[in-house]
Amino acid sequence: MKVSFNNPNNAVWTGYGHATAKIVNALARTDHSVGYSLPNSDLEIYFGHATDYQFIHPRSYKVGYTAWESTQFPKTWTESGNLDIVDEFWVPNKFCKDVFRRYTDKNIYVFRHGLDKTFQPQERELTDTIKFIHIGYPAYRKNVYDTVNAFLELYSGRKDVTLTIKGYEHVALPEFDNEPNINVIGETYTSFEMIRLLKEHHALIYPSWGEGFGLIPLQTLGTGMPSIVAGGWCDYEEYVGELMVNSTLTHNPFTITHPGFMYKTDYEDLLRVMEYTEKNIETLLPQYYNQAPKIHKEYNWDNIVTEHFNNVANRLMLQ
């Protein structure tokens, strides 16, 4: 089967760019041929928002592969007519599938993301300082402000608990410059730099307003890091375990870009889970380290991609 991805996104530090690169690389190790914007392909995939869907060959089978975080589509999606030009949709999790079902009668398949082998389990040294990390700023949906507010409410002025805010694109948060136990890293890191940074920290705080899949928590869990994650959207919640924070679908502050409801973290429960993590970190570290190999086995990119595309080829009779 000849497969074309029509969105050469090279921004591998973003969810779409990282996932596209991993899927294409894994698919290249199968019997299927793959490339970007190929003519005369059997299967064309556009991985991105519906307003951007573009296809080349009139007789190819067309797939829109989209992650989304709120319960409604923007009007630009529905008014573009692009929902009608695809033959089927792929989405990264069950929440996305439920949202898409409200807008189309076409087939929708969950094609989840995988876990990069570079995020291998690593034992963390427990020192006199417990180090939390939050990843994703300047994407406000990642909810850096609830993270910081909860951290300061619990640990302001303490030297034995710190928070690192890992952003990208040279961001800065000058309002936290005077907080001695908060550190902001604004530079974009390579995967290997991220691995080193994660090993230096003990737990992730990730109370985001929903996720189309949630690569960041899966990656930190893959390293064996206890990860505090907002509930509702997550298909791998069994691995988050007792560090899942209660959340509810409600109005959100991003309605211009994300109409409808999104999952809002319960702030009081976030405080509870953060404090629980800090007080029980000595027990949690080996617990999450020991489950990490199972996560790598279940979310192996090669296995996920091979199984998905073989199923597609058999279903569409494209060999």
Secondary structure, 3 states (H helix, E strand, C coil): CEEEECCCCCCCCCHHHHHHHHHHHHHCCCCCEEEECCCCCCEEEEECCHHHCCCCCCCCEEEEECCCCCCCCCHHHHHHCHHHCCCEEEECCHHHHHHHHCCCCCCEEECCCCECCCCCCCCCCCCCCEEEEEECCCCHHHCHHHHHHHHHHHHCCCCCEEEEEECCCCCCCHHHCCCCCEEEECCCCCHHHHHHHHHCCCEEEECCCCCCCCHHHHHHHHCCCCEEEECCCCCCHHHHHHHEECEEEEECCCCCCCCCEEEEECHHHHHHHHHHHHHCHHHHHHHHHHHHHHHHHHCEHHHHHHHHHHHHHHHHCCC
